[in-house]
């Protein structure tokens, strides 16, 4: 993992993005992490956007908590309700 102090980050962003293909690049301010550049594989823009959206993450967490507390329904029942085979 590479650490880069923001005040010293004078190269073009493209250079740091290339470096992120090999290892994460952590950007710091006064030694504290403020951002990270990481290589992304097998993900589209929608997936990346949703994975960083606080509202979407909260929705998923609520759904997981509800499923854990109340249980779920079998896939056969869901297919029946949707009229699918």
C-alpha positions in Angstrom: 0.0 0.0 0.0 1.4 3.4 -1.0 0.8 6.5 1.2 0.8 9.9 -0.4 0.6 13.2 1.4 -1.9 15.4 -0.4 0.4 18.5 -0.4 3.0 16.4 -2.2 0.6 14.9 -4.7 1.8 17.0 -7.7 1.7 14.3 -10.5 -1.4 14.0 -12.7 -4.2 11.9 -11.3 -3.6 9.4 -14.2 -0.2 8.5 -12.7 -1.7 7.7 -9.3 -4.5 5.7 -10.9 -1.9 3.6 -12.7 -0.1 3.0 -9.4 -3.4 1.9 -7.9 -3.5 -1.0 -10.3 -0.5 -2.5 -8.4 -1.5 -1.4 -4.8 -3.9 0.9 -3.1 -2.8 4.5 -2.9 -3.9 6.2 0.4 -4.0 10.0 0.3 -3.3 11.7 3.6 -3.5 15.1 5.1 -1.2 15.8 8.0 -0.6 12.0 8.1 -4.3 11.1 8.4 -6.0 9.2 5.6 -8.6 11.2 3.7 -9.0 9.2 0.5 -8.0 6.0 -1.3 -7.4 5.1 -4.9 -8.1 1.4 -5.4 -8.2 -0.7 -8.6 -11.6 -1.8 -9.5 -12.3 -5.1 -11.4 -15.5 -6.7 -12.5 -17.7 -3.7 -11.5 -19.6 -1.2 -13.5 -20.2 2.4 -12.6 -23.7 1.7 -11.1 -22.2 -1.0 -8.7 -19.5 1.4 -7.5 -21.9 4.3 -7.1 -24.3 2.2 -5.1 -21.6 0.7 -2.9 -20.7 4.2 -1.7 -24.2 5.6 -1.3 -25.1 6.0 2.4 -28.8 5.8 1.7 -28.4 2.6 -0.3 -26.2 1.0 2.3 -28.7 1.9 5.0 -31.5 0.3 3.0 -29.4 -2.9 2.7 -28.7 -2.9 6.4 -32.4 -2.5 7.3 -33.3 -5.3 4.9 -30.7 -7.6 6.4 -31.8 -6.8 10.0 -35.5 -7.4 9.0 -34.6 -10.7 7.3 -32.6 -11.8 10.4 -35.4 -10.8 12.8 -38.4 -12.0 10.8 -36.9 -14.6 8.5 -37.4 -14.8 4.8 -39.5 -16.7 2.4 -38.4 -19.7 0.3 -37.6 -19.0 -3.4 -40.4 -21.4 -4.3 -42.9 -19.1 -2.5 -41.5 -16.0 -4.1 -41.9 -17.6 -7.5 -45.5 -18.6 -6.7 -46.3 -15.0 -5.6 -44.7 -13.6 -8.8 -46.3 -16.1 -11.0 -42.9 -17.3 -12.2 -42.0 -20.9 -12.8 
